[in-house]
Amino acid sequence: MDMSATVILNMTTHLNDGAQRTYKRLNLQINRIEFFPLNWTVVHPIDDESPLKELSNDQIISTHGELLIHIKGFDEMFSQELHSRFSYELSEIIPNARFLPMFETNEEGEILLDLDRLNDYEKQ
């Protein structure tokens, strides 16, 4: 319960006197959830405030960027705060794709979570 997500964009920007590494916190569609749902897709909308807004896919990859993700939550069973960190290079991101649902409802009305569908996506 009490889950939160933080995403930092780390990328190289080229200046007149060389290259500089920058770190920017990305706005998320939802950055905190009280009760953890079946699954949670962390989404950064590319809007006017996004540092990615005017970059093409090739330009994004050329920054040698990386997404640094921190997930934090409270585990009721062990009564302690848990932390998990992930890192994804921008070259690993699939442009114009969205994750597919990984759960379904059976005939008895029970919700089934299918972890084999964790990475399933479709191109838009």
C-alpha positions in Angstrom: 0.0 0.0 0.0 0.9 3.7 -0.2 3.0 3.2 -3.4 4.9 6.0 -5.1 7.0 6.3 -8.2 9.7 8.8 -9.2 11.3 8.8 -12.7 14.4 10.8 -13.5 15.6 11.3 -17.0 19.4 11.3 -17.3 20.7 12.4 -20.8 23.6 14.1 -22.5 23.1 17.5 -23.9 25.7 19.0 -26.3 26.9 22.5 -25.6 29.4 24.8 -27.4 32.1 23.8 -24.9 31.3 20.0 -24.9 28.8 17.6 -23.5 26.9 17.9 -20.2 25.0 15.2 -18.4 21.6 16.5 -17.2 19.0 15.0 -14.7 15.4 16.0 -14.9 12.4 14.6 -12.8 9.6 13.6 -15.2 6.0 14.4 -14.5 3.9 11.3 -14.2 0.3 10.7 -15.0 -0.1 9.1 -11.6 2.8 9.2 -9.1 1.1 7.8 -6.0 -1.4 5.1 -5.3 -2.9 4.4 -1.9 -3.8 0.8 -2.5 -1.9 -1.2 -5.0 -4.0 -2.4 -8.0 -3.5 -5.5 -10.0 -0.8 -3.8 -11.9 0.5 -0.2 -12.4 1.9 1.2 -15.6 4.0 4.3 -14.8 3.3 6.9 -17.6 5.1 10.1 -18.4 2.9 12.1 -20.8 5.0 13.9 -23.5 3.4 17.3 -23.3 4.6 21.0 -23.3 6.4 20.4 -19.9 8.3 17.3 -21.0 12.0 17.5 -21.8 11.3 15.0 -24.6 8.6 17.1 -26.3 10.6 18.4 -29.3 12.9 15.4 -29.8 12.5 12.8 -32.5 13.0 9.1 -31.6 16.5 9.3 -33.2 17.4 12.4 -31.2 16.2 10.8 -28.0 18.4 7.7 -28.6 21.4 9.9 -29.5 21.3 11.5 -26.0 22.5 8.1 -24.6 19.8 8.7 -22.0 18.5 6.6 -19.3 15.4 6.5 -17.1 16.1 6.0 -13.4 13.0 4.7 -11.7 12.4 4.5 -7.9 9.3 2.6 -6.6 8.5 2.9 -2.9 5.7 1.3 -0.9 4.6 -0.1 2.4 4.3 -3.9 3.0 1.6 -4.5 5.6 2.7 -8.1 6.1 6.2 -7.2 7.2 5.3 -3.7 8.4 8.1 -2.0 6.6 8.8 0.3 3.7 10.1 -1.3 0.5 12.2 0.3 -2.2 12.9 -1.0 -5.7 15.0 0.7 -8.4 15.1 0.2 -12.1 17.1 1.6 -15.0 16.1 1.6 -18.7 18.3 3.1 -21.5 16.2 5.2 -23.8 17.3 3.0 -26.7 15.2 0.2 -25.0 12.0 2.1 -25.3 9.6 1.1 -28.1 8.1 4.3 -29.6 4.3 4.6 -30.1 3.6 1.4 -28.1 1.3 0.7 -25.2 1.1 -2.2 -22.8 -1.8 -4.5 -23.1 -3.9 -5.5 -20.1 -2.5 -8.5 -18.2 -5.6 -9.5 -16.4 -9.0 -10.9 -17.3 -12.2 -11.9 -15.6 -13.2 -15.6 -15.6 -16.7 -17.0 -15.7 -17.0 -16.9 -11.9 -16.2 -13.1 -11.9 -12.7 -13.6 -10.4 -9.9 -11.4 -11.7 -6.9 -13.4 -13.0 -3.5 -11.8 -13.3 -1.4 -13.4 -16.0 2.3 -12.6 -15.4 3.2 -14.2 -18.8 1.6 -11.1 -20.4 3.7 -8.7 -18.4 5.7 -7.4 -21.5 2.9 -7.7 -24.0 2.3 -4.5 -26.0 0.8 -3.2 -29.2 2.1 -0.5 -31.6 -0.2 2.5 -32.0 
